[in-house]
Amino acid sequence: MSSLYRWFLAVHLIAVISWMAGVLYLWRLFVYHVEAKEQIVKDTLSVMERKLYRFITMPAMTVAFILGVSMIVYNPNLLNYHWMRGKLALAFFMIGITHMAGAVHKKLIKGECKFSSKTLRILNEVPTLLMIGIILLAILQPF
């Protein structure tokens, strides 16, 4: 493994960790937002959600994506492995749940979010399950 590839991998992992921290906390903030009774609390949570999504979660996701693509461009043979294709499929679902969080945030700000706190608690687990699947595929390379 070349030095450049190792740098791509190291920064990719840092970005993924930041992305996961952001997306997991974001969904938890949505639960608190829906359960909040006072408007001042909802307003505070809205600011926290916006900053977390725009300044941590999305930039980290973008860096993780760019470096992931860079590693595949650098070593296209990675696409020959079934575990990598499975990992990429789960990663695209993770991108989707991240964008869904952005849409939920916009609905919460407008007061149009129809999700209950129970539904948001369940949705909060989706990134965790995806992350577990991605890690197991990447580390164990079962196929």
Secondary structure, 3 states (H helix, E strand, C coil): CCHHHHHHHHHHHHHHHHHHHHHHHHHHHHHHHHHCCCHHHHHHHHHHHHHHHHHHHHHHHHHHHHHHHHHHHHCHHHHHCHHHHHHHHHHHHHHHHHHHHHHHHHHHHHCCCCCCHHHHHHHHHHHHHHHHHHHHHHHHCCC
